[in-house]
Amino acid sequence: MASFLFYMPVATRQIGETFRIHFVWKIPNEHYIRALFVAQVLDIDLEADRYLIKLTELLAKREEDGRGEGLPEDRHTVEYWEMVYRLTNRMAHVAFEADDGRPLYLRLPTLTLEHKYFTRYEDPETNGDDPDWD
C-alpha cells in the first residue's frame, strides 16, 4: 500500500506583518514582467488557507524577453509597467504559501484589471463578495 505525504498549508504570518511577494505576468509581446512588492497582512482566512494582503510598496521590477534575458529599462513595455505601478495600495487574497518568495504566475487580466483579483475590495456594491472567485 502506498503512503502519501499530505501537506496542510499553515499561516506563518500574523495580521500587521509584512513579507515580500513576487508576481509574474506574460504580456502579449511574449515578454515577462516581474514585480516584487511588500505585502502587509490585513486578515487571515483559516477556512480558505489564505491571507488578505495590501501591496504597500513596489520594491523591484524586471522585464525579460521570451528567453529569460533581462531587458534594459529603455526597452520596457511602458503601458504594462504603468499597470504594475497602479497595484500599489491594492488588496488581494493570496494562499499562505505566497509568503515563501517563489514567484506567483498570474493571468494577464489580473494586471489589466479586467479580472477583479486586485479590485474586488474597491466595489461598494459587492463589498468584496465575488461569486466568481477562483
C-alpha positions, 0 to 999 in steps of 0.5 A: 500500500502506498503512503502519501505525504499530505501537506496542510498549508499553515499561516506563518504570518500574523495580521500587521506583518509584512513579507515580500511577494513576487508576481509574474505576468506574460504580456502579449509581446511574449515578454515577462514582467516581474514585480516584487512588492511588500505585502502587509497582512490585513486578515487571515482566512483559516477556512480558505488557507489564505491571507488578505494582503495590501501591496504597500510598496513596489520594491523591484521590477524586471522585464525579460524577453521570451528567453529569460534575458533581462531587458534594459529599462529603455526597452520596457513595455511602458503601458504594462509597467504603468499597470504594475505601478497602479497595484500599489495600495491594492488588496488581494487574497493570496494562499499562505504559501505566497509568503515563501518568495517563489514567484506567483504566475498570474493571468494577464487580466489580473494586471489589466484589471479586467479580472477583479483579483486586485479590485474586488475590495474597491466595489461598494456594491459587492463589498468584496463578495465575488461569486466568481472567485477562483 
